[in-house]
Amino acid sequence: MRKNYIGFMSLAAVLLYISSGAALCTVHVNNIFTSNAVLQQKMPIPVWGTASNGETITVTINGKSASAVTASGKWRVNLPAMNAGGPYTMTIAGLSNTVTLTNIDIGEVWVASGQSNMDDVRVNMTDSWSQASTWANDPHLRMVTGITRTSSSTPLSEVNSGTAWTVDTQSTRANFSAIGYYFGHKLRQLLNVPVGILWSARGATYIEQWTDRRYTEGLGMNYNGEGSSFNYAEFYNAMIRPLQPYGIKGAAWYQGETHSDANQYYKALVAFTKCWRTDWGQGAFPFLLVQIAPYGSVTGDSGWAEVREAELKASQTIANTSLALTIDVSDPANIHPTNKEPVGVRLAIAAMEDVYHQNYSNKESRKHLTPGPTYRSMAINGRTAIITFDNVGNGLTISSGTTLTGWIIAGSDKVWHNASAEIRGNTVAVWSASVAKPVAVRYGWWDAPAVNLASVDGFPAAPFRTDCPLPN
């Protein structure tokens, strides 16, 4: 009888031990780590998850290991930096179980985020799909799919369990973000190392929804203006914070169509980039911005031109930030233009030039390069305004047609008139018979301007205005 009693009490003690959470829990690696993943090369590689308190977790890949002791149910290791290569097998081992991930590459990892032009336009919806659908499978181009488009009022610890890294095939690429895919595909060609694209975007969103509000304090932003109906940081909390601190090279960002207050948008871009960089803990990693595409009336004037200006200014003033133009690869009748391959290629070339510091000199492909000529200064010579540019490359040219289009000019009365313009060396002369003493010039300053100034190298010129620049 006493023996049975002791056995019963021993079993009860075990059950109590288990129910209290003191028993070994299954070792779990965060959902962002799956087979087929790409890990960022040439930097310490963070890997993290959950397990029992006090349990030692060891992560091993490519002959390198790192261990950590679980505290508060969480563990994290930093594997040593490694050069590009693979595929490898990764093991995450604890006392109770071992997780094995296969087909892991080490290479370049980029986040692709933003609103609908990064999210809703998929590869099989684009003008280039007939060609892209026939491209060979690429075993070293990997893409994250399955991140739920959701929101949260507080930061989430990981993305949903349906998230997975997939290998590029003719079928898997079809429903992936078009810009994200074309960007990654071009990077693969140019870098010849494995490339991974972390796709986490959602349509019809404001930049403030992707930014923790503590980073916008003190910037003088109008919280009762545009975007006041949403919860700040709700998509950042649910769709970006769970990715941190996954090792990345940088982020490609396409967003802004929901905004019209350019001054606030510029401030928001400053806060947004600071937020991601600080919280990710990887320093001032590169941002590649996409300038919003023309849409609507060819001559209608609204806040969209100013938002483009805000994006251009951000690329010029925020460290390690580049800009891909869309002014010449758009459809004024479609807010989601389907000519997405040039945009992805421009992002890749911007990365090659500004991030990897490799000049890309193939002339045919340089037709996609950005940024092109950008406004520097204006001088007045009688009835003519002389515009000087930066980034003229090998000179200025007309990309289509025989005369420059998209120019307006005003005198001190601030009445705008359509203007004539011609290239004179590396400058553009602008005038109108209706303006005797010009004081300001604008180029491409409409919702959907018809413009054709470019560099000889094939870079389109960025729209600009000489008056009323955005304040710092």
KAZI-V928427 format. One record per run of one state. SS is the DSSP state (H for helix, E for strand, L for the rest). FROM is the first residue (numbers start at 1). TO is the last residue. If there is no record, write none. Layout:
ss->SS from->FROM to->TO
ss->SS from->FROM to->TO
This chain:
ss->L from->1 to->1
ss->H from->2 to->19
ss->L from->20 to->27
ss->E from->28 to->29
ss->L from->30 to->37
ss->E from->38 to->40
ss->L from->41 to->44
ss->E from->45 to->50
ss->L from->51 to->55
ss->E from->56 to->61
ss->L from->62 to->63
ss->E from->64 to->69
ss->L from->70 to->70
ss->E from->71 to->71
ss->L from->72 to->73
ss->E from->74 to->79
ss->L from->80 to->84
ss->E from->85 to->93
ss->L from->94 to->97
ss->E from->98 to->114
ss->L from->115 to->115
ss->H from->116 to->119
ss->L from->120 to->121
ss->E from->122 to->122
ss->H from->123 to->125
ss->L from->126 to->128
ss->H from->129 to->132
ss->L from->133 to->137
ss->E from->138 to->145
ss->L from->146 to->163
ss->E from->164 to->168
ss->L from->169 to->176
ss->E from->177 to->177
ss->H from->178 to->191
ss->L from->192 to->194
ss->E from->195 to->199
ss->L from->200 to->206
ss->H from->207 to->210
ss->L from->211 to->212
ss->H from->213 to->215
ss->L from->216 to->233
ss->H from->234 to->243
ss->L from->244 to->249
ss->E from->250 to->254
ss->L from->255 to->261
ss->H from->262 to->280
ss->L from->281 to->285
ss->E from->286 to->290
ss->L from->291 to->303
ss->H from->304 to->317
ss->L from->318 to->320
ss->E from->321 to->324
ss->L from->325 to->340
ss->H from->341 to->355
ss->L from->356 to->364
ss->H from->365 to->368
ss->L from->369 to->373
ss->E from->374 to->381
ss->L from->382 to->383
ss->E from->384 to->390
ss->L from->391 to->395
ss->E from->396 to->398
ss->L from->399 to->406
ss->E from->407 to->410
ss->L from->411 to->415
ss->E from->416 to->418
ss->L from->419 to->419
ss->E from->420 to->424
ss->L from->425 to->426
ss->E from->427 to->431
ss->L from->432 to->439
ss->E from->440 to->443
ss->L from->444 to->452
ss->E from->453 to->455
ss->L from->456 to->459
ss->E from->460 to->460
ss->L from->461 to->463
ss->E from->464 to->465
ss->L from->466 to->472
